[in-house]
Amino acid sequence: MGMVNQAWYAFEDWVDKCIEIIHLHDKEARKELIFAEEKLKEAEKETMEIGKEINIKVHERNGGIKAIKSEL
């Protein structure tokens, strides 16, 4: 996958330089967008994992409450 990405980025650079002239600040903005999208994906994964942990803890506590109620 890394080789494919490297080829793609080289192709993008060639297009930017030879076909469609892109200013440096536009290239930087593109890189920042890619970085921000990666960070967003990481944050979404973290949020999902935290949500799963919370659900597990809630289920464990509900199970404990049911056990106590059944003992009464």
C-alpha positions as CSV (number, residue, x, y, z in Angstrom):
1,M,0.0,0.0,0.0
2,G,2.9,2.3,0.8
3,M,4.2,1.9,-2.8
4,V,0.8,2.7,-4.2
5,N,0.6,5.8,-2.1
6,Q,4.1,6.9,-3.1
7,A,3.2,6.4,-6.8
8,W,0.0,8.3,-6.4
9,Y,1.7,11.3,-4.7
10,A,4.4,11.4,-7.4
11,F,1.6,11.4,-10.0
12,E,-0.2,14.2,-8.2
13,D,3.1,16.3,-7.9
14,W,3.7,15.8,-11.7
15,V,0.1,16.9,-12.5
16,D,0.5,19.9,-10.2
17,K,3.8,20.9,-11.8
18,C,3.2,20.1,-15.5
19,I,-0.5,19.9,-16.2
20,E,-2.4,22.1,-13.8
21,I,-0.2,24.6,-12.1
22,I,-1.0,24.6,-8.4
23,H,0.4,27.3,-6.0
24,L,2.5,26.3,-3.0
25,H,-0.2,27.5,-0.5
26,D,-2.8,25.3,-2.3
27,K,-0.5,22.3,-2.0
28,E,0.0,23.0,1.7
29,A,-3.8,23.3,2.2
30,R,-4.2,19.9,0.5
31,K,-1.7,18.4,2.9
32,E,-3.4,20.0,5.9
33,L,-6.8,18.6,4.7
34,I,-5.4,15.1,4.4
35,F,-3.8,15.4,7.9
36,A,-7.1,16.7,9.4
37,E,-9.1,13.9,7.8
38,E,-6.7,11.3,9.3
39,K,-7.0,13.0,12.7
40,L,-10.8,12.9,12.4
41,K,-10.7,9.2,11.6
42,E,-8.6,8.6,14.7
43,A,-10.9,10.6,16.9
44,E,-13.9,8.7,15.5
45,K,-12.3,5.4,16.3
46,E,-11.5,6.6,19.8
47,T,-15.0,7.8,20.3
48,M,-16.4,4.4,19.2
49,E,-14.1,2.5,21.6
50,I,-14.9,4.8,24.5
51,G,-18.6,4.3,23.8
52,K,-18.1,0.5,23.8
53,E,-16.3,0.7,27.2
54,I,-19.1,2.8,28.6
55,N,-21.8,0.4,27.4
56,I,-19.9,-2.5,29.0
57,K,-19.7,-0.7,32.3
58,V,-23.4,0.2,32.2
59,H,-24.3,-3.4,31.5
60,E,-22.1,-4.6,34.3
61,R,-23.7,-2.2,36.8
62,N,-27.2,-3.1,35.6
63,G,-26.4,-6.7,36.1
64,G,-25.2,-5.9,39.7
65,I,-28.4,-4.0,40.4
66,K,-30.5,-6.8,39.1
67,A,-28.6,-9.3,41.3
68,I,-29.1,-7.1,44.4
69,K,-32.8,-6.7,43.6
70,S,-33.3,-10.4,43.2
71,E,-31.7,-11.0,46.6
72,L,-34.2,-8.6,48.2
